[in-house]
Amino acid sequence: MMKGSQRCDLRDIMVQAFLEATEKKINLAVLVSDSTSTSKIKPFMERCPERLINVGIAEQNLVGIAAGLSLGGFVSVTANAACFLTTRSAEQVKNDICYSDTNVKLVGLNAGVCYGPLASTHHAIDDISMMLGLGNILILVPSDPIDAKQIFDYALRYNGPVYIRMDNDKFPVIHGDDYRFQPGQADLLKTGSDLTIITMGSTAHHAYFAAEALQADSIHCELINIASIRPLDQDTIAKSIQKTGHVLTVEEHSLHGGLGSMISEIIAEQGLQTQFVKLGIPQGRFSKAGPRHEIQAYYKIDKNGIIETAKAMMGKND
């Protein structure tokens, strides 16, 4: 795939990874909670009906059953809305998955403000902070078709709990064919000397195209995509901040307990001298409701908002 090529729904990549895993004789079981359309799981359901379990709208049961299947030798995957997975079944995720160290992959679909007009009951802007509060679980966030495929391939081979933050939008390719996902390794999308932009998941392509546009204003951005939230590559992040002296974080998540908070800790713990700006949902607030692109624009986590903020940081606003 070429960078900037046709947009792709990452859920299609996820389902294809499931089908390939069964072909490779991985003992896979996929569970949904009345979320067959949300997960776009139909191709898998048609080809492997005996490996698909729909528990209905019962997220706590979803997680408990997935844990039980893993103890029976299955690689269990749950695929349902992130807002319900991380809140309704929080105790089961903590005890049945993390504490019990079961081989379950929790896929939080439609994260961030994907549900737009359905508002805060359906927005998942606190899922990363909730998962970071739990021990013994990897946290991974795909941003385009290339790293989504590699993340799912890795997660299905990995023996232990994994949370994968997913989306329902179609994303363009922003990685080259030489990209290789590695847990605990930052994804350096662009090198630069003026400003470090750190992003994840659904805002990565906005940041990528913003960084390209900023070159016309002689602002050379170093763009780091964090596909691996836990483990986190602190060294690469710290070195980039030391180099540029300016850092901007962009996330479709609350500014409390998300990516910006993690970067704040690195800056404080390592005593880095930098100008630091965070873009996301203000802490202590619910997100605005409305069309998703309008919400992203309101919080300046889209391409134009990132460009505007970066120019202000570098003193180059018109």
Summary of the structure (lengths in Angstrom):
residues: 318
radius of gyration: 19.0
end to end distance: 36.1
largest distance: 62.1
contacts: 1135
relative contact order: 0.12
helix: 43%
strand: 21%
